[in-house]
């Protein structure tokens, strides 16, 4: 049974076993590489009566990047890309929430990758809520945003023989969220 939006007000934590934080990058100008981060934690305060008063933050472990190819993942953890040994966390902290419709929300915040922080805006769809078999109230959200990796100081690339580059600049960040109400 779904709970009315106003009754969702409260503090939440991301359920890492039912949440996916992923990305899509253009490879060799012709295909896409998909991946995800498997280690992260996040909290949110949702205000169902006044969504603009909602807040949230996510901390992602850069070393947990996974594209399914270990050699590529090792390269992505180096200074050419995420520099995970020196910058272990990728963070996002909300600075604003705007309700666009009954199920659409625009979340703005500061995204930090390596030592660069930039504002980003993520459009989320509220996919619903339910009480799970263990009595936990869960809410679901899906969203994505396109960011320029160069804006975060991630500029490594290789020229292709026929023109173009190996790795595209635009990266799609994807969020499929299941959050559990606390208390």
N, C-alpha and C positions, 0 to 999 in steps of 0.2 A: 504494500500500500504506500502510495506516495504521500509525503508530508508537505503541507503548504509552505511556500517560499518564506513567509515571515517566521515560521517555526524552525527554520534552518539556522538561525542566528546562533553562533557559538564558535568555539575553537576546534580546528581540525588538524590532522596530520595526514600526509600522503601515505598511502599503502603501497610500498615499493613492489609488492608481489602482483599488484593489479594496476600499476601505473607504468606507462612507457614514456620516456623522454628520448626522442630520436631525432634524426637529421637525414637530409637528402642532399647530396652534392653531385654536381655534373662532373663526369669523368671523360676525358679525351674528347670532349665536345659532342659525344654521340650517345652516351648512356648515363645512367645515374647509379651512384653508390649509396646504399642505405645503411644506416647504423643506429646504434643506441648507446646510452649510458646506463650501466646496470647498478651503480652505487650512487644514491642521492638521498636526501631527506628534505622534507618541506613541511611548513606549517602555514596555516591561514586562519584569519578571523573573518568569518562571513557574517554580514549584517543583512538579513533577509528583508527587513523593513526599509533600510537605507543602504543599498549596495555600494554607494560612494564611500561609505565608512569601512568597507572591507579592506583587508590587508593580507599580504602573503610574502613568503620568501622561500627560495629553493637553493640548496647547496648541492652541486653535482661534483663528484670526484672525477677529475679529468682522466685519471689513469684507467677508469672503468670503461673507456670507449671501446666499442666492439662493432666491427663491420663484417665479422665472419672470416677475415683473412688476417692471421696473426702478424705476418710481416708488415702489412699495411698499418695495422693497429699500433705496432711498435713505432713506426715512422710518425704516426699521428701524435704519439706521446712525446716526441722530441721537440726541440726548440724550433724546428721547421714549422710546426703547427701549434700544439697546445702547451708545450714545455711543462708537462705534468710534474717533473721533479721540482721545479722552481715555483710553479703556480698550480698547486694541487686542486684548488677549488675553482669552479665556475659558479657564479652566483647571480641570482635575480631577486630583486627586492621591489615590491610594488610602490609606486608613487601616486597611483590613482586608479579608480575603477568607475566605469561609466556603463549604465544599463542602456543598451540600444533597443531591445525589445524584450518580450517575455522570456526568451531563451538565449539572447545574445548579449555578450558583455565585452567591452573593450577595456583591457587591462594595460596600463602603462607602468613602466618601471625601469630600473637601472640594471643592465646586463653587464657583468664584468667577466672578461675572458683575458687571461694572462694579466697584464697590469693596465688594461684599458677598460674604462667604463663608458657605456653609451646608453642613451635612452632608447627603448624599444616599445612598440605597441603591439600587443597580441590580441587578436579577436578570438574569443572563446564562445563555444556553444555549450550551454547548460544542458546536459543529456538526461538529467533526472536524479531522483534519489530513491533509496530503498533501505529497508531494515534487513540486514543479512541474517542468516540462520543463527548467528551468535548474538543477536540483539544489537549490533552496531548500526547506527545510522550512517549511510554512505551517500555522498554526492558525486556526480560524474560531470566532467568537463572535457571538451576537446578543443584544441586550438593549434594555430601555427603562425609563424612569422618568418619572413625572409630577411636575412641579415647579410651584410657584406663582410666577408672574413678579413678583407684588407683593412676595414675600419677598426678592426681589433688587432692589427699588427701581424696578421697571419698572411704573409705574402709569398711564401715558397711556391714555386711552380716550375714546370719544365715545358719548353717549347716543343711543339709537335712538328715533325718533318713537313707535313702538308699545310702547316699554318695552324694557328690556335694554340691552346695550352692544355696541359694535362688535367688541371683542377680548376673548375669554375669558381668565380668569386662569390656568387650568390649561393647561400646555404639556407635551406628550409629547416627550421627547427619545429619539431612536432611534439605536442603534448596530449597524451591520453591519460586523464587523471581520475583516480578513485581516491577520495579523501574520507577519512573516518572521523566523525564527531567525537570529541573528548568530553568526559565528565558526565 
